[in-house]
Amino acid sequence: MEEMTKIIVFKGKQIRCHWDDDQQSWFFSVVDVCDILTGSPEPRKYWSVLKTRLKKEGSELTTICSQLKMQANDGKMRLWKKVLSM
């Protein structure tokens, strides 16, 4: 089982991504994607509020997102949400 974690750059911003050999898929950090798509100064908070709103609307998005460890800005490995493979 090979696992690989990388950082890619999109529009000058970093997106953490992770290859899952078992699923043969790349997974991307939701917080990083929210940062790029919204330009929010607090992308983690943006994601948290969005999840709450979607849940109130009946969406079960949060049940299909899981966590994996990715390197944070401070260099420590922390659990992060990942989006479905693309």
Beta strands, then each sheet from edge to edge (+ up, - down):
strand 1: 3-10
strand 2: 13-20
strand 3: 25-28
strand 4: 67-71
strand 5: 77-81
sheet 1: 1+ 2- 3+
sheet 2: 4+ 5-
end
